[in-house]
Amino acid sequence: MDVLALVDAANAAGNVMTRLHNFLIYGNSKEGKTWLMATAIKIKQLKRIYWFDTENGIETIINMYNQGVLSREELAKVILIKIPDTRESPIAIETMLKAICTKQAVRICEAHGRVDCAECAKNKAPTIPFDYKSLTNEDAIFIDSLSQVGTSSLAAATLGKPVTYKPLLDDYGASGKYLSDLLTTIQACAYCHIFAVTHILPVTDKNERETYYPLCGTKQVSMNCAKYFGNVIFVQKQLKKHRAVSSSLANTATIAGSRLGLMLDKMDKPDLSVLLQDEGFFESGSTTEPADSTTAAPAEKPKPAFLTRK
């Protein structure tokens, strides 16, 4: 493959070489992770967003809508997949693996967020169709959050054990295998854009120096999690403002960096739509014709029930 030819073609098109991107946003609780991820909803080139919600992140985007940050049209792009994940019912890892890693068309029940739920099939309850391999560069998957998915993976590996059970090496191995399958799928980013948020894992080295890693399961998996993402963003609150770091040189205590050269560090109000859209990173280059009055989707998709602002 002629790399120079690829670069010249990309530059001539005014675009980056790959049209599919993945992003990991991490930080402490209540530091603005979900808010920052949700700003990507405003990217005009994204027409449909599947939000896998394990931590009630939907409350954040409802708040953004009520504050006027997101419009009705923007929020209507979001298809919510609510997953009530618990130790006794670790649905999150199961749903993510079946929906994304197997690349089979599935139906996810609205009540439990479970793929091919027998209970909901019996009761003919509402389901959400999802076909990962049919998604395009106009689609995105939002995962909120990888930390809960990591917890879910260990719960799945120890399912049926008593609460006092101490996981064994084989249990951690199974959990790591589940997460590895998911993370390598995210790394490939083969069909659509992928955004994920997670919490932090502080790790202190032998020199008593602390480094923050994105949390995803065990310490070993967490310390390698960032390598699966092209863009890793650390968020925190400073001087009563939300700040985001996307440069590998900005803070030696954090794992951050961007293969797209994103610079959120100096933005007064971090906003992915402003940075990505204005810089042309989401110019789709798609051959898909824009929707017109005869097109059934996405205009016919029911508006979310939580749209209450006048």
Summary of the structure (lengths in Angstrom):
residues: 310
radius of gyration: 19.7
end to end distance: 54.2
largest distance: 64.8
contacts: 932
relative contact order: 0.19
helix: 33%
strand: 20%
